[in-house]
Amino acid sequence: MTSEAFPATSGKVLIAGEWVEAGPKTPVINPARMTEIVGEVALSDTEHVEAGIREAATALPLWSRTQPEERAERLLAASADLRKSVPELTRLLVRENGKPLTEAERDILRSIEMIDIIAADLAEWSRPALIETSQPVWIRKRPRGVTAVISPWNSPVLLSFRRLVPAVAGGNTVVLKPATQCPLTVMECVRILGPHFPDGVLNLLTGSGETVGDTLVADPRISTVGFTGGTETGRRIIERSAASIKKLHLELGGNDPAIVLADAVLDGAAIERMTRAILRATGQVCVAIKRIYVQESRHDELLEKLASAFGETIVGDGLASETTMGPLGNKVQFDFVNGLMERSRNQGLDIRTYGEKLSPEEWDQGYFLLPSILTGANHPDEVVACEQFGPLVPIVRFNDIDRAVGWANDTNFGLRASVWTSDRRQAEALADRIQAGAVFHNNHGIFRDLHIEFSGVKQSGLGRESLHLGLDHYTDSYGFAD
Ligand code: NAD
């Protein structure tokens, strides 16, 4: 059943400036209303992947020689066009992804803002720099070549743009592959962006990771990969790209810990920040708080206050203005989180759910879950050790701070972490010991400024996300001496 027209790009792929049919199609389902088909996604075959790579390679020589000023001008014109469509793009993102309107709009606006920021800095960043030593050397920059951008379903526009925009701005041509579960808003954004660039600069292919993604990362004509997704997929990309030694930028999974010390200030504002860091996007955020370690003396108080904040959540269709938390993004994720809760319950953990169902009569029509807190968990029970990617958090007690730090580090992940204490020096000292790409004090998660570099350590990533807004990753520096 469809309740609105399919978006214009539904079921198509973009190759050399043309939106064309490619392979069989599969529906994109509204996770808040499983009977509603929002659009279709083409399962491209290798022939279309070949065409996408070939056209990106054909467009490269001209695009890579354009001046940064021209690229900046085109980017700014594209962002102005995107801005005109924010309400439609936001609504489409809610319908295919489930997140509430305010969160979806923020994703779209931040993506557009990224274009403006990169365009504004591009000419200055591109200027050769002179290093005066015994032999003066000019450090110059050049694009790397055809770039594959592969993105996940949880924040599809933002995470596509974070790689796509610096790649195109740096003079590369791109083949973009969004996630099959949730590609439509990305496709509509690219429909608006595409005409601002010569044909072939921006190509978009949809389809399975095993066919489209795998072919892209293995192809020797692709010089660079910008990937966001799970750690297992990242590992596979490293293997498949090894033969042609590509530059890889991988932003992978996480299991972020929050350590709450006995002297933490747990006032309303702190609890609100913590709750947001757990439940934003229904917990389907790489840098969500996914486990809490709390010093024994504050356990009951934290539990009571978090329970009260979780209790204010209104779960429903993201399109409803009252909704503060939407459904899980798709059936696979819904089944995984339900299975994890079931196994945790069987193991004897206490699982309490909170919040309100916006429309109880429509509850079974979407992948809805009320937010939960799990108590009685120990490190490393499954729910503590895994990336749950859902609206639940386990709380584990500790007495000894060293033990909590050990638990925080007892993982292959290392995206973000937070320390909640009124002692800033203690927070800094612990930040030195916690293996994460960033450690927050009395907060968790997101750097609002796009200039601040983001990266995961250990198996959460490879490369620095916002280093010079990502431009460094998609260009090579070379020295010129005379
Ligand atoms: P995923 O790894 O399953 O898929 C991501 C993308 O990779 C999709 O487009 C998929 O089709 C493609 N893909 C799958 N197999 C492939 C292969 N063999 N070769 C090439 N491409 C392939 O991840 P997901 O389920 O879409 O997203 C959730 C995961 O992403 C979570 O682990 C989350 O933590 C992570 N994530 C990380 C960040 C970050 O910045 N570190 C941000 C968001 C999400």
Boltz pocket constraint, residues with backbone or C-beta under 6 A from the ligand:
constraints:
  - pocket:
      binder: B
      contacts: [[A, 150], [A, 151], [A, 152], [A, 153], [A, 154], [A, 155], [A, 159], [A, 177], [A, 178], [A, 179], [A, 180], [A, 207], [A, 208], [A, 209], [A, 210], [A, 212], [A, 213], [A, 214], [A, 217], [A, 228], [A, 229], [A, 230], [A, 231], [A, 233], [A, 234], [A, 236], [A, 237], [A, 251], [A, 252], [A, 253], [A, 254], [A, 285], [A, 286], [A, 387], [A, 389], [A, 415], [A, 456], [A, 460], [A, 461]]
      max_distance: 6.0
